[in-house]
Amino acid sequence: MIEAGPKYHIKQHDRMSFWIKSRQGAGDYLVDLTALKGNGICTCPHFRCRLEPKVREDKLQRRCKHIMAVRDHLTDMLVKEMGKY
């Protein structure tokens, strides 16, 4: 059995953007899932400096751990909600 790491603290900002707290205490990052044609963007240094330029250049999907955590969070919420019916 693989145990997941500690969950991120995620707070909805607006319809498709979310604040996510850094696990290293470096602050909060804003993730917008609709940007870059659905790839999403994040204000973390890793995404802004390394991944975003590559996404803009070759149009391939590249996502930091914060974007992936928000996507996982939404999937978990959707599955939980669908399980009610």
Sequence and secondary structure as in RCSB ss.txt:
>XXXX:A:sequence
MIEAGPKYHIKQHDRMSFWIKSRQGAGDYLVDLTALKGNGICTCPHFRCRLEPKVREDKLQRRCKHIMAVRDHLT
DMLVKEMGKY
>XXXX:A:secstr
         EEEEETTEEEEE TTSS EEEEETTTGGGT EE SHIIIIIIHHHHHHH      HHHHHHHHHHH
HHHHHHHTT 
